[in-house]
C-alpha cells in the first residue's frame, strides 16, 4: 500500500468515530468558546488601556482595562479544565477500540499460523502493537485534539479582536500566516508516507535481527552468513535512506514554521506607517502585536508541531491497525520451532513408505482416528515441502509418538491434524472427515473431534474448576474429582485453594500450567488428543504418569515427544527424518531406522 493512500483509508474511519460522539464534541466546543473569550479580552484590553487610558491621560482607565486583560487568564484556566474533562470522552474510546483490534489481530495471526518459526517476533510485534502503539495513538490523538481545538478557538478570538480594533490589521497579518500554514499542510501527506515506510522497514529489521539471533549457530553451520548479512544489510540501507528523507521533510517543515511564526510579526512592523496613515491607533497596533505574540503564533506553533509529529504518528499507527503487518522481505516460514537458518527451506521428506509405514486401508468397520493420504505441505510456494506425500493411519484408541530432529516438521504435522494448516496436496482426515472442513478463510472454529495442547499451555484468570472444565462445561463434580485423581493434580489444586479457588496465571510455573492444561485435555470429550511437547516442563515422573493417564482415557493420543521415554510408552512411533518417514513399534524401529537408533542412543546391530 502506498503511503499516499493512508489518509484516504484512515480519514473515513475518523469521521465515523467523531460523528458517533457529537455530544462530546459540542461540550468541547462550549468550553473552547471560553478560551476564545480569554484570547479576545487579552489583546482588546491592552489596546483599550493604551488608547482610552494612558495615551488619553486617564491612568485609572488604563489600569482598569489592564485588569480586564489580566482577569481573562482565570477564564482561560476554567476553559482548559473543562476541556480536559471532556477529552476523556474521545480519547479513551479510541484506545479501547485499538486494544480490541490489536488483540483480535494477534489471536487471528497466532491461530492461522501456529507453527511459524518467527512466533517470538510475531508475539513481540503483537505486544508492541497492544502496549506501545496503542498508547502512542492515545497520546498522539489527545495532543492533536488539544492543539487543534486550541488553535481554532484561539485564532477565532484573536482574529475577531483584530477585526474589532481595525479591519486593516487582517490585511497585513493573514497573508503570511496562511502562506506558512499552507506550506506546512502540503508536507503532511508525503511525510506520512515516508514515516509509514520507515516504520515498516524498522519493524522488518527488528524481526529479521531477532530471527538471526535465534538461529545464528545454524546460520554459521549452514554457511549462510553472507546471505543473511546481505539481507540484513539491505534493510539497514533502506532504513538509512528513509531516515534521510524524513530529515529533508523535517527541514521543509521548519521552513514553514518560520514563515508562519515570524512573517506576520515582520509584516505588522513593516506595515506600521501604512496602518497609521489609515487611522489605525497605537493601541490597536499594540493589541494586534499582543494577539500575535501571546496567543495566535504560540497556538499555531503548537498546532504545526502536533500535526508534524503526533499527527503523522497517529495517521501511520491507525493505518497499521487497519491492515495486516507486512511480511518481512524474503520471508518463507520454516517448519517447527528451530529453523535451519533464516529463510532456509527444510530438506524434502519422502513418501511415508519406510519401515513400518502404515498403508491406507481400503475398508474398515469404522473410520480411522487419523488418516493421511499423500499429504504434502510447504511454507510458501517456493519452499521445499516439510511433509511430502505422507501416508499414515492411526486407529481409534491408539497411542502414537512422533519423534525426529528439531525443525523436521513435527509441530507442522500436528497443526495439519488440528486443522490449523491446510495440506497443499493430499488429504488429511480426522474420524473420516477432512481435518479442516471447508469454510470461510481464517482460523477454524471449534471442532469436537480433537483437542490440541501446545507447548505453551494457557491458563486463564478464573477458578480451577473453570480451567479444568473449559472444554467440557457440563462436567460433574465427580468427573472433575476423577480427573484430579487420575493426573495427580490434588496437591496443586489444594495449594491453589480448592476447585473453586481463583487462579492467578502469573503465580503458576510453566510446569503447573501444563499440568492443569493436561487435566483440561483429559476431561475433554474430544476422542483425539494432540500433544505438541505439552509435557516439556514437567519432571520425568509426572510426565510419565500424565501420558499413561491420557493413553488410558477412551480415545486416541498423538504425542510429539519431548523425551524419548515417551516413545517407549507408545503403541507405535512415527520417525520424521526429512528423507523418509518410518512408523512402527519401538522394537521394530530399532532394527529398521538408523535415525531412531541415534535418537535413542542404541548402537546398530
N, C-alpha and C positions, 0 to 999 in steps of 0.2 A: 504494500500500500504506500502510495506517495504521501509524504508529509503534508503536501499542499491540500490534500483531501481531508486531513484530520479535522479542521474546523467544521467542514460540511457534515461530518459524521457526528461530532460532539454537540454542535450548537442546537440541532433539533431536540436532542435529549435534554439539553439545558433549558430550552424554552418550555418543554413539558413539565420539567421539575419545578420551574418558577411559577407556571400557571396554576399548579396544584397548591401553591402557598400564597395566594393573593392576600389573605388577611395579614400574614406576617410581613409581606412587602408593604402593605398600607400602613401598618404600625411603624415600620422603619421609616417610611416617608414622613409620617407625622412627627416623629422625634427629630428627623433631619431638618424639618422646617424651622425648628427652634435654632438649629445650627446656622441656618441661613439668616435668621434674625440677628444672631450674635455677630455674624460677619458684617451684615448691613450696618449695625449700630457702631461697630468699631471704626470703620472709615468715616461714616457720616458724622459721628460725634467729634472726631478730630477736625474735620472740615468746618463744622459749625463753631467749634471752640475758637478756631483761628479767625474766621470771617466775622462772626457775630460777637465774639468775645474780645480776645486780646488785640486784634488789629483795630477794632472799633473802640478801644479804651474801656471795655467792660470786663474787668478781670473776673468778677463773680460769675458772669455768664459763661466765660471761657472755662472756669473751673467746673461749673455745673455740667457743661457738655462733656468735659473730660471724665467726670464721674459717671455720666451715662455710658460712655465708651468702656470705662472700667467695669461697670456693673454688668456689661454684656458677657464678661468671662464666666461668671457663675451660671448664666443662662446656657452657655455652651457646655459647661460641665454636666448640667442636668440632661441636656440633649444626648451627650455621649453615654451617660449611664443608661438611659432608656434604649439607646441603640444596641448596647452590648446585651441588654436583657432580651431584645427581640432577635439578636443574631443567632442565638442557640436554636431558634425555630427553623433556621435554614441550614446551619452547619451540621447539627447532629443527625438529622435525617439523611443528609448526603453521606456522612461517614457510615451510618448503619447500612445503607444500601450498598456501599462499596465493600464493606466487610462481608455481607451476604454473597455478593458476586464473587469475591475472592475465594471464599470457602467453596462455593459451587464449582468454580473453575478448577480448584485444586483437587476436589473429590472426583470430578469428571476425568481429569487428566490421570489421576492415580489409578482409577478403576479401568480406564480404557487402555492403559499401557502398564500393566503391573510388573512386567519383567524387564523394564528398562534398566540398563547399567547406569544411566545418569539419574537414577532416582534421587540420590542425595542432592545433586544440583537442582533437580526439579523441586524437591522439598524446600531447599534454600530459597529458590525463587518464589515459591508459594508463601513462605513465611515473610519474605521481603515485601511481597505484594500485600499480605494481610496486615503487617505491622507498619513497615516503613512507608510504603506507598500510600496506604490509606491515611496515615497521619499527615503525610506530605500534602495530599489532596485536601484534607480537612483544614490544615493551617493555611494553605495557599488560597483556598476558597474564602475562608474567613477574612484574611488580609485583603483579598481582592474586593469583597463586598464592602468592607470598611472604607478602603481608599476610594473606590469608585463612587460610593454614596457621598463621601465627604467632599470629593472634588465637585460633583454635580451640584450639590446644595451650597457649597462654598462659592462656586463660580456664579450661581444664581444670585446669591446675596451680594457678592462683590460687583457684578455687572449691573445689577439693579441699583446699587448705591452710586456707581459712576454715572449711570443714566440719569439718576435723580439730581446729582450735583451738576453735571454738564454733559449732554449727549456727545459733544465733540470728543470727549475723552475716549469713547469707544472706538472712534475712527482711528485713533492713534494706537491703542492697546491691542485691539482684536486681531489685525492682520498678522503681526509677528507671532502672536500667541497661537493662532490657527495654523500658521506655517509650520512651527515646531511640532505641534500636535499631529498634523497630517503626516509629516516626515517620520515621526515616531511610529504611528499606526501602520505605515507602509512596511516597517521592518518586522512586524509581529508574525505574519504567516510564514515567510521564509525562515525566520529564526526558529519558529516552532518546528518546521521540517527538519532543520539541522539538529535541533535538540532531540527530536524523536530518533533520528538516525544515530546520534551519539549514544543515547540510552540503549538502543538495540545492540550496538556494537560493544558497548561496555558490558552488557549482560552476557552477550555471546563470549566475550573474552573471559569473564569470570567463570562461566560454565566450562569453557574449554580448559582453563588452567586447573579447575577442580578435577576434571577428568584425568588430565595428565598427571596431577599429583597422586591421584588414587591408583593409577596403573603405571607409574614411572618405571618400576622394575621390569614389567612386561614389555614396555616400550623399548627399553635398552636391550632386553633379551631377544626381541624380535627384529632388532636393527631398524627400528622406526624413528630414531632420534631426529634425523634430518627432516623427514616428512612432517613430524609433529612440530619441529621448530619452525619450519616454513609456514605451517598452518597458523600457529600462534603469532608468528611474525606478521602475517597478512592482517590479522585482527589488530595488532598493535599499531601498524602503519595506518590502517583505516581510522582508528580512534584518534591518532595524532592529527591526521588530515582534517577530521571533523572538528577537533578542538581548535585548530587554526581558523576554520570557517566561523566557528562561534565567536572567536576573538574579533574577527573582522566585523561581524554584525554588531558586536558589542561596541565597537568604535563608532559605527553609524548611529547607534542608539545614543551614545554620549554626545555626538554632534547635535542630535535632535533635542536632547535635554538642554544643551547650551543655548540653542536657538529659542526654545520655548521659555527658558528660565531667565535669560539675560536680555534678549532683544526687546521685550516690552518695556523694561525699565530704561534701556538706552533710548528707545523711541520716545518715551514720555519726556525724558530730559531734553532730547534734541528738539522736540516739538513744543517746548515750553514757550518760546517767543511767539510762535504762531497761535498757540492757545490763548496766551494773554491778550494778543491783538483781537481775539474774538470774544473777549469778555469773560474768559474763564478766570475765576478768582484764585488767589494764592491758597486759600483754604481748600478749594476744590482740587487743586494740584496736589497738595499735601495729603488730602483724603485719598486720591487715586493712588499715590505712592504707597500709602498705608495699606490699601487694599491689595496692591501687588506684592509688597514685601512681606506683610504679615499673614496674608490669607491665601490669595489666589496662587501665587507662584509656589509656596510650600505644598499646597494641595496638589498642584499639577506635578511637581517633582515626585511626590509620594505616589501619585497615580501611575506615572511613567515607570517608576522603579518597580511597582507592584505588577504592572502589565508585562514589563520586560523580564521579570524574574518569576514571581509567583504565578502570573497569568500563563506564561509559557509552560512552566512545570505542570500546572493544573491541566492545561489542554492536552499535554502529552500523556500524563498519568491517566486521565479519564479515557483517552482513546485506547490506551493499553488495556484498561479494564474491559473495554468493549470488544477487544479482539484477542485471539489466541496468541500466546507468546510465540514469536517467530523461531523457527528451528535454527540451531547453530549451523554455520556453513559446513557442508560435508558430513552432516550427521547421518549415521546409519547405525541404529542401536545394535548392541552386541548382546548375545544371549546371556542369561543368568546374571549373576551379580559381579563377577570378576572378569573384565574384558581381557582379551589377549593383547590389547593395545587400543588406544582411542581410534575409533572408526574402522578397526580391523574386522574382517569377516572371519567367522569360525571355519574350521575345516569341514568339508562335507561329511554328512552322515549317510551311510548307505542304507539300503532297504533292510528291514529287520528280519533277515533270514539267516542270521548267525546261529550259533549253537543254542538250541533250546528255544528258538523263536517260535511263538505260538501262531499258527496259521489261522486265517479267518475261516470259521466253520460255516458250512452251508446251512445247517439246520440244527436247532436245539429246542428243548421244551419251553424255555423262557429266554428272553434276550440277555446277553452278557451285561455285566455291570459296566464294563468299558470295552469298546471295540474301536480300534484304529485300522482303517483300510487305506493303505498307501498315503498316509498323511505326510504332507510337506509344508514347512513353514520357514520363512526367512524374514529378517527385519529390514525390509526395503527391497525394491525391485532389482537392485544390482548386487545385493549381498548374497553370499553363498548360504544355502539352507542350513538352519540349525537342526531341523528334523527333516529327513529326506526319505520319503517313501516308506514310512514306518508302518508295519503291520503288528498288531498286538491285540490279544483278547484277555480280559481279566474276568473271571467267573464271579457270580454273586457269592459273597461270603469269603472271598479270597483275600489274603494279606500279601501285598506286593511292595517290595522295597526298590527304590530307584537310586542307583549309585553311578558315579563317574567323576572325572576330574572337574574342578571348578571351572565354570564358564562353558560347559559342554552342552547345556540346554535342559537341565533337569527342571528348573523353575518354569521354563518355557513349556515343557510338556504338561505340567500341572495346570498352567494357565490355559492351555488348549482344552484340557479336560473340564476345567471350570467354566468354559465358555467365555473367558476374558479375551482370548485371541481366536481369530478365525483362520483355519488352515488355508494356505494358498493352493493346495491340491489335496485330493483325497477326502476322506470322510472321518469325522470323529463322532462317535456315538456314545451316549450315556443312557443306559437302560433302554437301548434300542431306538432312541430318538437323537437327533443332532445335538451335540454338546452345547451349541449356541443356536437356539431356534431362530428362524427368520423373524425379523422385526426392524423397526427403525434404527438408524445409526445411533451410536452412543453406547454407554455401559449397559450390559444386560440387566434385566430385572431379577427379582428373587426367583430361585429355582429350587423347589423342594427335593430334587433328586440328589443333590450333593451339597457338601459344605467344605469350604476351603479355609485352612488355617495357615496364615503366612508366618514367616519367621518373627516379624514384629507384631506380637499379639496386642490386640486392642482391648483395653478395659476402660469403660466409661464411668462417669460420675453417676452413681445410683447405688442401690443396695446390692449385697452379694447375691441375693436371690434374683434380682433383675438381670445381673450379668450372666448368671448361670442359665436363666430361662429365656434369654434373648431370642434364641432360635426356636423355642417351644414355650410360648407364653402360658399355655394351658397346663403345664406340668403340675402335678400334685405335690404336696409336701413330702409324701412317701417317696416319690420318684426323685425329688431333689436330694433327700437323705441318702437314697441308694447310690446316686452319682457321687456324692461327697465321700461315701464309704468306699466305693469302687476305686476312686482315684486317690484315696488317702488325703483328701482335702480338709479333713477335720481340724488339724492343728491350725492351718491357715484361716479357716472360717472362724474358729474360736478366737484367734488373735485379733481378727478384724471386728469381733463383737457379735458374731452370730449371723445367721442367714439374712436377717432384716436390718443389719447394721449398714450404714453408708460406707461407700468405698471412695477413697481419695487415690486416684491412679498415681499421683506423684509420690505417694508414700509406699508404693509397691516396687519391688525389684523386678528386673526383666524375667527372672525365673518364676516369681509369684504371678506375674501377669500371664505367662504361658501356662502355668498350672490351672489358673481359673479358666482360661480360654479352652483348655483341653476338657475341663468339666462341661463347659458350654457345648462343645462338639459331641461329647458322649450323650448328653441329654437331647441333642438334636434328632428330629425324626428322619433326617436325610439318610438314605441307605448307603450312600457313598461318601466317605470322608477322605479328604485330600490334605495331607500334612506336608507343608513345604518347610522342612527343617524347623518345625514348630516346637521341638523339644531341645533346641540347641543350648538354652540357658539353664536347663535342669541338670542336676547331678546324675551320673550314670544309673544309680539305683532307682531314683524317681522316674527317670526316662524309661527304663525297662518296665517298671510296673505300669506306667501310664500306657505304653504301647500294647502291653499284654491285655490291659483292661479294654482298650479300644478295639483290639482284634477280637476279643471275646464278645463284644457287643454285636447284636444282629446287624449284618451289613458287610460292606466291602471297605477295606482300608488300603490306601496307596500312600506310601511314605517316601519322601525324599530324605534319605538317611543322612543324619549329621555325624553319627558314629557308625563304624562298620558293624558294631554289635547289632544294630537294627536289622542288617541283612541276615544275620544268623537266626533271628526270630521270625522272619517272613517265610511264607509258603514258597514264594519264588522271588528271584532278584532280577531286575532289568538293569543291564550294564550299558551305558551310553559311552562310547569311546571316540566318536567323531568319524569313524570309518565304517563301523558295523554295530548293530545293536544285538545283544545276546540276552536271552531271557530263559532262566532255568532255576531249579533249586540250587541252594548253596553248594552242595557237594558236587553236582554236575558241572557247575561253572568253574570250580577249581581245576577241573581237568580240561575244560574247553576254552577258557578265556584267560589269556596271558595278562591282560589288564586287570582282571578281577583278582588274579593271584598277587599281582603287585600291590593292589589296594589293600588286600587282606594281610599281605606280608608273608605269603607262603611260597616256598621255593618250588620250581617246576618239578614234576615227577621225573 
